[in-house]
Amino acid sequence: MQTTLINANCMDVLYSLNLDYNKCVIVSDPPFNVGYHYNSYNDRLSEEDYMDLMGGAFGELPSVIIHYPETLYKIAFQIGKFPERVVSWVYNSNTAKQHRDVAFFDVKPNFNQRKQPYKNLNDKRIQRRIAEGKTGARLYDWWNINQVKNVSKIKTNHPCQMPVEVMLNIIGILPKGCTIIDPFMGSGTTGVACKILGYDFVGIELDAEYFEIAKNRIEEAKEGVENG
């Protein structure tokens, strides 16, 4: 497994890397353009500039985009693609928005590749599957996963740190052998999931502080061990 980390503006380097782009999938939780306080990025672009950024980042390759559903519709229009599949990630928070969608463009997720615990352990059919050595059911398209809280021990200085479990679910249902690119790497959770699951990863991050956070988190992640 190879990991490449780049401290740069993704628009300057994204499509000039020494990669086989036919085997690449972009996976990212991009800036939402809602006024988050990032160190080196203005999260209040004009609608036109923001959509140009989204189109430039996601328009050329198969992509998985995490965003609020209203904005995902606009991004789909911008890049001229319909999603192959959409998953809802829901969470309990103190904000008006309680979920985000995960849209798969030009790549079909395989939900059989990622297992989740059986729900009804008293069901005789489930008991029989467990007795046969099966470890869980195929992943569903509705993920109830808490956000990373500010009081969490794993919280970094990045304002929008993604939960590892969300990224493990996404990476875990993508084609085996593909290279994952995150052009808005942030705190590096996509790279952590790739390290754990054994996918090649390219992460690009504009801000120097966030880049170091991501680099350290990915280096500390253990391949084949799923932990936060």
Salt bridges, closest charged atoms under 4 A:
ASP29 OD1 - ARG100 NH1 3.59
GLU47 OE2 - LYS74 NZ 3.37
ASP101 OD1 - HIS99 NE2 3.58
ASP106 OD2 - LYS81 NZ 2.93
ASP123 OD2 - ARG125 NH2 2.91
GLU132 OE1 - LYS134 NZ 3.77
ASP141 OD2 - ARG85 NH2 3.66
GLU226 OE2 - ARG114 NH1 2.67
